[in-house]
Amino acid sequence: MMSSGGAIIGETFVLGSTLYFRAYDNTFGYQLFASDGTAAGTTMLGETGDFYRPIAFDGRVFFSGWDSGNGYE
């Protein structure tokens, strides 16, 4: 993991021309982001909660998630 501007950046992968990455900050915790390589084109993809091992497969993004009511899914 790397740190950038207070955020911790974890797993990264590319799907098409978009870079996806998992990042942590003190406001949102771990979240999934997408970027076209520019600051203006980098966005958080909603509040996904705790999730792990994001991957791209067959043109889609998959990840496992966890919450206190359901555990891992």
N, C-alpha and C positions, 0 to 999 in steps of 0.2 A: 504494500500500500504506500501511496505517496501523499504528501500533504501539500495543498495549494491554497493560499489565502484563507487558512483556517479550516478548510474542508479536507477530509481524508478521502482519497480516491482509491478505489479498489479495482475489482474486475472490469476489464474493458473488452469490447468486441465490436466488429464492424458488420453491418447489414446494409448492403447496397452502398450508398455513398454517405451513410450516417454512422458516426461513432456513438456507441452506447457505453455508459459506465455507471458503476455503483459508487456513490459518494456519501460521506457522512458529514453532517454539521450539527451544532448544538440545538438548532431550531427544529429540524425535521427528522433527525436520526438518519438511518440509511435510506436512500432513495435512488431511483433509476433516473438517469439523465440521458438526453440525446443531444448531439452536436453535429453541425455541418463544418466545424473547424473554426467558426468565428464566435466571438463573445455574444453578438446579437442572435446568433443561431443556436445557442446552447440553452436548453430548457429542462426543467424538472418535469417528468412525466407523471404528474399527479402525486398524491401521497399514497405510496404503495405499502407502507408499513415495513416490518422486518421481512426481508427476502434474501435469498441466498442463491449463489451459483447461476447468475443469468447467462444464457447462451442464445445464439442465433441458430435456427435450424429450419430449413425448407421455407425461407422467407418470413419467418416469424420469430418473436422473442419469447423465450420460456424461462421461468424461474420458479423455485420452490419458496413458499411463504410460511410464516408462523404467526399465530396470535394465541392469546391465552385461552380463548374459547374453543379453538379447533386444533391447536397444536400445529404440526407441520402438514402442509398440503402441497 
